[in-house]
Amino acid sequence: MHTSIDFPNLGIHLSSVRDHITIGGFDIAFYGLLIALAILVGVFITVREAERTGQDPEDYYDLAIFVVIFGVIGARLYYVIFDWDIYQEDLKSIFNLREGGLAIYGGILAAALTVLLFARVKGLSAGRLADTAALGLAAGQAIGRWGNFFNREAFGEYTDGLFAMRLPVDAVRGQDISALMREHIEAADGVNYIQVQPAFLYESLWCLLLLLILVLYRKHKKVDGEVFLLYLLGYGIGRFWIEGIRTDQLLIPGTSLAVSQAVAVVTAAAALVLILYRRRKKNRHYR
């Protein structure tokens, strides 16, 4: 398999980008390493935010354990359910995370439920917990998306734009190559290449922008939970567009509608309604 990744219109040529390293005869996927790094950075930022707001960091260390466990389970289940055709003939592959296959919305939904249960058990404010964790969540997503870069997945349709990414055909999954990409396959030195939108990069940059917005907004929130709702609103807007250009969409069974686009619309709309409703309710309370 050829391992180059190029951004020809930016003049960037990476001759060898492996998807793993080998230590002591054991392969360690970069995807997994980046997910681990994303979790560590997310927890670090969340704990720092807890300290800044006068909360007990120990609560967030405890919460992080449960959120990571159930978040990964939720992300995997979401992916497997909506891509069941791949796994039904090989059930053991469901547990193989080294090649990717985590759907972020599944992780977010599972994490949100975990926060609600944790808050109830510990007698804490679920809204405040979610607000504090939102910063770490956005930062973690920005990092974790680069796992798709090393796996050569989660890319968009053919493009010849500024950020076009060129990949060897034999390095990507055949089902992710669209008809339009096949029409524009280029050959060089005996290797066939496709040129695609780096959707993972767009989402990573969007999450960084969203993190900046959350940092600026957090001191202006009116009620607990508002920062997390703003995260859902902002992420939903970006994800709806980014998911629309991807060629590996998980579709609602029996339809051509991408699951993540439907979830993005619903969560973003619900978040906006809740922000406006809770702000209006807060304002009425102080009249």
C-alpha positions in Angstrom: 0.0 0.0 0.0 1.2 3.5 -0.9 1.4 5.8 2.1 1.8 9.3 0.6 -0.6 12.2 1.4 -0.4 15.4 -0.6 -2.0 18.8 -0.6 -0.9 19.8 -4.1 -2.4 23.2 -4.2 -0.7 24.1 -1.0 2.6 22.6 -2.2 2.6 20.1 0.7 4.0 16.6 -0.1 4.1 13.9 2.7 5.9 10.9 1.1 5.1 8.5 3.9 2.3 8.8 6.4 1.8 5.6 8.3 -1.4 4.8 10.2 0.5 3.1 13.1 3.8 2.6 14.8 5.2 -0.7 15.9 6.7 -1.2 19.3 8.0 -4.6 20.4 6.2 -6.3 17.5 2.9 -4.7 18.5 1.1 -2.3 16.2 -0.2 0.9 17.8 -2.7 2.8 15.6 -2.2 6.6 15.5 -6.0 6.8 15.5 -6.0 5.3 19.0 -3.1 7.5 20.2 -4.9 10.6 19.0 -8.1 9.6 20.7 -6.2 9.1 23.9 -4.5 12.5 23.5 -7.8 14.1 22.9 -9.2 12.6 26.1 -6.2 13.8 28.1 -6.3 17.3 26.7 -10.1 17.5 27.2 -9.9 16.4 30.8 -7.0 18.8 31.5 -9.0 21.8 30.1 -12.1 20.7 31.9 -10.3 20.5 35.3 -8.7 23.9 34.8 -12.1 25.4 34.1 -13.4 23.7 37.2 -10.6 25.3 39.2 -11.2 28.7 37.7 -14.9 28.6 38.6 -14.3 27.4 42.2 -15.5 23.8 41.7 -13.9 20.6 43.1 -11.6 19.1 40.4 -12.0 15.7 42.0 -15.6 15.6 40.8 -14.4 16.0 37.2 -11.7 13.4 37.5 -14.5 11.0 38.7 -16.8 12.2 36.0 -14.1 11.8 33.3 -13.8 8.1 34.0 -17.5 7.4 33.4 -17.8 9.8 30.5 -14.8 8.2 28.6 -16.1 4.7 29.2 -19.7 5.3 28.2 -18.8 7.9 25.6 -16.7 5.4 23.7 -19.3 2.7 24.0 -22.0 5.1 22.8 -19.9 6.3 19.9 -19.2 2.7 18.8 -22.8 1.6 19.2 -24.1 4.5 17.1 -21.6 3.7 14.3 -22.3 0.0 14.3 -26.1 0.4 14.4 -26.2 2.6 11.4 -23.5 0.6 9.5 -24.7 -2.8 10.4 -24.2 -4.3 7.0 -20.4 -4.2 7.6 -20.5 -5.9 11.0 -23.3 -8.5 10.8 -21.1 -11.1 9.1 -18.2 -10.6 11.6 -19.5 -9.7 15.0 -16.0 -9.8 16.6 -15.0 -6.8 14.4 -17.4 -4.7 16.4 -14.8 -4.6 19.2 -12.0 -3.6 16.8 -11.6 0.1 17.3 -8.0 0.3 15.9 -9.3 1.1 12.4 -11.7 3.8 13.4 -15.5 3.6 13.5 -16.6 6.0 16.3 -19.5 8.3 15.7 -19.1 11.5 17.7 -22.8 12.1 18.1 -23.2 8.7 19.8 -20.4 9.7 22.1 -22.0 13.0 22.9 -25.4 11.5 23.6 -23.9 8.9 25.9 -21.8 11.4 27.7 -24.8 13.7 28.2 -26.8 10.9 29.8 -23.7 10.1 32.0 -23.5 13.7 33.2 -27.2 13.7 34.1 -26.9 10.5 36.1 -23.6 11.6 37.7 -25.1 14.9 38.8 -28.1 13.2 40.3 -26.0 10.8 42.3 -23.6 13.4 43.5 -26.2 16.1 44.1 -24.5 18.5 41.6 -25.8 20.8 38.9 -25.9 18.9 35.6 -25.9 22.2 33.7 -22.8 23.5 35.5 -21.0 20.2 34.9 -21.9 20.3 31.2 -20.8 23.9 30.8 -17.4 23.1 32.4 -16.9 20.0 30.2 -18.0 21.7 27.0 -14.6 23.4 26.6 -12.7 20.2 27.0 -15.1 18.4 24.6 -14.6 21.0 21.8 -10.8 20.8 22.3 -10.8 17.0 22.3 -12.8 16.8 19.1 -10.4 19.2 17.4 -7.5 16.8 18.2 -9.3 13.5 17.7 -10.4 14.3 14.2 -6.7 14.0 13.1 -7.1 10.3 13.6 -9.1 10.3 10.4 -6.1 11.9 8.6 -3.9 8.9 9.5 -6.6 6.5 8.6 -7.4 8.2 5.3 -11.1 8.3 6.1 -13.9 10.8 6.7 -13.0 12.8 3.6 -15.3 14.7 1.3 -16.1 14.8 -2.4 -13.7 15.5 -5.3 -12.3 19.0 -5.3 -9.5 20.9 -6.9 -9.7 23.7 -4.4 -7.0 25.2 -2.2 -7.2 22.5 0.5 -7.6 19.6 -1.9 -6.0 16.4 -0.5 -4.6 13.7 -2.8 -4.6 10.1 -1.6 -3.5 6.9 -3.3 -6.5 4.8 -4.3 -5.1 1.7 -2.7 -4.9 3.4 0.7 -8.6 4.2 1.1 -11.7 2.0 1.4 -13.3 1.3 -1.9 -16.8 2.2 -0.7 -15.7 5.7 0.2 -14.7 6.5 -3.4 -17.5 8.2 -5.2 -18.3 8.1 -8.9 -17.1 11.7 -9.2 -13.8 10.8 -7.7 -13.4 8.0 -10.1 -13.9 10.3 -13.0 -11.0 12.4 -11.8 -8.5 9.7 -10.8 -5.0 10.7 -11.7 -2.1 8.4 -12.4 1.6 9.2 -11.6 4.5 6.8 -11.5 2.1 3.8 -11.8 0.0 4.9 -8.8 -3.7 6.0 -9.0 -4.8 9.0 -6.9 -8.0 10.6 -5.9 -8.3 14.2 -4.8 -10.8 15.0 -2.1 -12.1 17.5 0.5 -10.2 17.1 3.8 -13.5 17.1 5.8 -11.6 16.0 9.0 -9.5 19.3 8.7 -12.6 21.4 8.3 -14.2 19.9 11.4 -11.0 20.2 13.4 -10.8 23.9 12.6 -14.5 24.4 13.2 -14.1 22.9 16.7 -11.2 25.2 17.4 -13.2 28.2 16.4 -16.1 26.9 18.5 -13.7 26.5 21.5 -12.7 30.1 21.1 -16.4 31.2 21.0 -17.2 29.2 24.2 -14.2 30.7 26.0 -15.3 34.2 25.2 -19.0 33.5 25.9 -18.7 31.6 29.2 -18.5 34.8 31.4 -21.7 36.1 29.8 -23.9 33.1 30.4 -27.2 33.7 32.2 -27.9 30.2 33.5 -26.1 26.9 34.0 -26.1 24.7 30.9 -26.0 27.6 28.5 -22.4 27.1 27.4 -23.1 23.5 26.6 -26.2 24.4 24.7 -24.1 26.9 22.7 -21.7 24.1 22.0 -24.5 21.9 20.6 -25.8 24.8 18.5 -22.4 25.7 17.1 -21.3 22.1 16.5 -24.6 21.2 14.9 -24.3 24.0 12.4 -20.8 23.0 11.4 -21.5 19.3 11.4 -24.5 19.7 9.1 -22.4 21.3 6.4 -19.3 19.0 6.8 -21.4 15.8 6.9 -23.0 16.9 3.6 -19.7 16.7 1.7 -18.5 13.4 3.2 -18.7 10.2 1.1 -18.8 7.8 4.1 -22.1 9.0 5.6 -24.1 6.8 7.9 -27.6 6.8 6.5 -30.9 6.3 8.2 -32.0 2.8 7.0 -34.3 2.9 4.0 -33.5 6.6 3.2 -30.8 8.7 1.6 -30.7 11.0 4.7 -27.4 11.1 6.7 -28.0 10.3 10.3 -25.6 12.9 11.5 -27.2 15.6 9.5 -30.6 14.8 10.9 -29.2 14.7 14.5 -27.3 18.0 13.8 -30.5 19.8 12.8 -32.5 18.5 15.7 -29.8 19.2 18.4 -28.9 22.6 17.0 -32.6 23.7 16.8 -33.3 22.3 20.3 -30.3 24.0 21.7 -31.3 27.4 20.2 -34.9 27.1 21.5 -33.6 26.1 25.0 -31.1 29.0 25.1 -33.8 31.6 24.1 -36.4 30.0 26.5 -34.2 29.9 29.5 -32.9 33.4 28.9 -36.4 34.8 28.6 -37.4 32.9 31.8 -34.4 34.3 33.6 -35.2 37.8 32.5 -38.8 37.5 33.7 -37.7 36.2 37.1 -35.7 39.4 37.7 -38.4 41.9 36.6 
